[in-house]
Amino acid sequence: MAKVIAVNISEKKGVIKHPIEKGFFKFNHGLEGDAHAGDWHRQVSFLGVESIVKMKAKGALGLCSGKFAENITTEGIILYELPVGTKIKIGKVVLEVTQIGKECHAGCEIMKLVGDCIMPREGIFAKVLEEGYIKAGDEIVVEE
């Protein structure tokens, strides 16, 4: 079963996100109160705990949910294999995958520490189609 490990938020861009108990994912906006939310195609970011484990194996210390600035940390799903346009349902929230990977911004903290960052290859982005709350432990369903 694919599930949410953590919901993470930051009030400003370029900083590590911190976990919250639950987050409200607003239609065509993203996680309410998050710096990356807004009317664009990268409203919500996802990264699998499996990707974080890969970085730990490369020697990255102190990694945990939110360190890659992802809004939703997942387990049990290979996110970067989901095609753009795939719909993901978490509770009542429906999201649509809009982008796989991204350009790593200059000065990425993980890149400085380890010499590599997994988010550009294995992180994904989505927009919110149906709003609601998401919390750790929620099941992730990929809709066909």
PyMOL commands that set and color helices and strands:
alter all, ss='L'
color gray80, all
select helices_A, chain A and resi 49-57+79-81+109-114+119-122
alter helices_A, ss='H'
color red, helices_A
select strands_A, chain A and resi 3-9+18-20+22-26+30-31+44-48+72-75+87-90+93-100+124-130+132-135+140-143
alter strands_A, ss='S'
color yellow, strands_A
deselect
rebuild
show_as cartoon
